[in-house]
């Protein structure tokens, strides 16, 4: 788990961790990113917070979601 800064929303802090993992190649293009459940377990956040993480990363174009399959790193993420 990470230590959260009190003045930044938790979903933004977790999204930044995932964004950095995409940028450094931990999650290469077209590979699966942690699910909502996995995010709640790894970071100790609420389910709704984890959903916000996914939504934020999708809005940034870093990930896409395939219904029934999961969320994946975009082909050419602009990290």
C-alpha positions as a printed Julia matrix, in Angstrom:
79×3 Matrix{Float64}:
   0.0    0.0     0.0
   1.04   3.58   -0.53
   0.85   6.37    1.98
  -1.8    8.77    0.72
  -1.35  12.53    0.71
  -4.31  14.08    2.56
  -4.83  16.95    0.11
  -5.09  14.91   -3.14
  -8.02  12.59   -3.9
  -7.01   8.97   -3.44
  -8.24   7.97   -6.88
  -5.86  10.5    -8.45
  -2.93   9.16   -6.42
  -3.65   5.56   -7.39
  -4.2    6.56  -11.03
  -0.77   8.23  -10.98
   0.83   5.0    -9.72
  -0.81   3.04  -12.56
   0.14   5.75  -15.08
   3.77   5.49  -13.94
   3.65   1.71  -14.28
   2.4    2.12  -17.84
   5.09   4.7   -18.58
   7.93   2.57  -17.17
   6.79  -0.56  -19.02
   5.53  -2.52  -16.03
   2.25  -2.68  -17.96
   3.17  -2.74  -21.66
   0.66  -1.86  -24.4
  -2.25  -4.28  -24.75
  -1.62  -5.97  -21.4
  -4.2   -6.14  -18.66
  -4.13  -3.59  -15.87
  -5.32  -4.44  -12.35
  -9.06  -4.9   -12.04
 -11.22  -2.86   -9.69
 -11.03  -5.67   -7.14
  -7.26  -5.91   -7.47
  -6.92  -2.14   -6.96
  -9.06  -2.28   -3.81
  -6.87  -5.04   -2.42
  -3.49  -3.58   -3.41
  -4.17   0.01   -2.34
  -6.79  -0.46    0.37
  -9.31   1.78   -1.4
 -13.06   1.56   -1.79
 -14.64  -0.01   -4.86
 -16.05   3.33   -6.04
 -12.59   4.86   -5.73
 -11.14   2.07   -7.86
 -13.85   2.67  -10.47
 -12.8    6.34  -10.55
  -9.21   5.24  -11.17
 -10.27   3.23  -14.21
 -12.51   6.03  -15.48
  -9.73   8.59  -15.13
  -7.23   6.4   -16.97
  -9.76   5.77  -19.76
 -10.44   9.49  -20.09
  -6.69  10.08  -20.43
  -6.55   7.47  -23.19
  -4.16   5.26  -21.23
  -6.45   2.24  -20.97
  -9.5    0.8   -22.68
 -12.04  -1.69  -21.36
 -13.33  -4.76  -23.15
 -16.63  -5.76  -21.5
 -16.3   -9.18  -19.94
 -12.53  -9.29  -20.49
 -11.04  -6.47  -18.43
  -9.11  -3.27  -18.9
  -5.95  -3.05  -20.97
  -3.18  -0.57  -21.73
  -3.88   1.32  -24.94
  -1.84   0.43  -28.01
   0.0    3.76  -27.95
  -0.6    5.28  -24.53
   0.34   8.92  -24.35
   1.89   8.52  -20.91
